[in-house]
Amino acid sequence: MYTASYAALPHLVQIAVQTAGPIDFGFFLLPASIEVARAGDRGPPVPDFLNASYSDAIALLMEAVNNHRAEPWDQDMVVSASAAVAVSKGHHRLAEALMNLDDDLIGKLVDLTLLD
């Protein structure tokens, strides 16, 4: 995490909002990852001159996800979009948990429900 991450994030989110048609899941995953790291004190503070544009972009993630809702999504896109929605609503731990899901962990979690 670097200050440049905070500067880049609004541009990435704006591209996701404005792009028509399918986009790469990274347009949701990278902003969510940056925000989770920031919220977990795993990076420098957001500089004052970037604070407004950064905060606005985090809130705009919901619109970016909404704009792409009708497209076909694979599992990576669903996880990334869900994490982006979570950070846009201030649920950083949930976003981090979502970003850590992979097929093996999902299988283990599903198998846990079979024990009941």
C-alpha positions in Angstrom: 0.0 0.0 0.0 1.3 3.4 -1.0 -0.2 6.9 -1.3 -0.3 6.3 -5.0 -2.9 3.6 -4.4 -5.2 6.2 -2.9 -4.7 8.5 -5.9 -5.3 5.7 -8.4 -8.5 4.3 -6.8 -10.9 7.1 -7.9 -9.7 6.7 -11.5 -10.3 2.9 -11.4 -13.8 3.3 -10.0 -14.6 6.0 -12.6 -13.6 3.6 -15.4 -15.8 0.9 -13.9 -18.7 3.3 -13.7 -18.3 4.6 -17.2 -17.4 1.4 -19.1 -20.3 -0.2 -21.0 -20.1 -3.9 -21.3 -18.1 -6.4 -19.3 -15.1 -5.4 -17.2 -12.4 -7.3 -15.4 -13.1 -8.3 -11.8 -10.0 -6.3 -10.8 -11.9 -3.1 -11.2 -13.8 -4.2 -8.0 -11.2 -6.3 -6.3 -8.3 -3.7 -6.3 -10.4 -0.8 -4.8 -11.8 -3.2 -2.2 -8.3 -4.5 -1.4 -7.0 -0.9 -1.1 -9.8 0.1 1.2 -9.5 -3.0 3.4 -5.8 -2.4 3.8 -6.4 1.3 4.6 -9.1 0.4 7.2 -6.8 -2.2 8.8 -3.9 0.3 9.2 -1.8 -1.6 6.7 -0.9 1.5 4.7 -0.2 5.2 5.2 -3.1 7.5 6.0 -4.9 9.0 3.0 -3.4 12.4 2.4 -5.7 15.4 3.0 -5.6 16.5 -0.6 -6.9 13.0 -1.7 -9.4 12.4 1.1 -12.5 13.7 -0.7 -11.9 12.1 -4.0 -11.0 8.8 -2.3 -14.0 8.8 -0.1 -16.3 9.7 -2.9 -14.9 6.8 -5.0 -15.4 4.3 -2.3 -19.1 5.3 -2.1 -19.3 5.2 -5.9 -18.3 1.5 -5.9 -22.0 0.6 -5.4 -22.9 2.4 -8.6 -20.1 0.7 -10.4 -21.3 -2.7 -9.4 -24.9 -1.8 -10.2 -23.9 -0.7 -13.7 -22.6 -4.1 -14.4 -25.2 -6.2 -12.7 -26.8 -7.5 -16.0 -23.6 -9.0 -17.3 -22.6 -12.6 -16.9 -20.3 -13.0 -13.9 -18.0 -15.8 -13.0 -17.2 -16.6 -9.3 -14.3 -14.2 -9.2 -16.5 -11.3 -10.4 -19.2 -12.2 -7.8 -16.7 -12.3 -5.0 -15.0 -9.0 -6.1 -18.3 -7.2 -6.6 -19.5 -8.4 -3.2 -16.3 -7.2 -1.6 -16.7 -3.8 -3.3 -20.3 -3.5 -2.1 -19.1 -4.4 1.4 -16.4 -1.7 1.6 -18.7 0.9 0.1 -21.0 0.2 3.0 -18.2 0.2 5.6 -18.1 -3.6 6.2 -14.3 -4.0 5.9 -14.1 -7.3 7.7 -16.8 -8.9 5.6 -15.0 -7.6 2.4 -11.8 -9.1 3.6 -13.5 -12.5 4.3 -15.1 -12.4 0.9 -11.7 -11.7 -0.8 -10.2 -14.7 1.0 -12.8 -17.2 -0.3 -11.5 -19.7 -2.8 -12.9 -23.1 -3.9 -11.2 -25.0 -1.1 -12.5 -22.7 1.6 -16.0 -22.6 0.1 -16.0 -26.4 0.1 -14.9 -26.5 3.7 -17.6 -24.0 4.7 -20.3 -25.9 2.9 -19.1 -29.2 4.5 -19.5 -27.6 7.9 -23.2 -27.1 7.3 -23.4 -30.9 6.7 -22.3 -31.6 10.2 -25.5 -30.1 11.7 
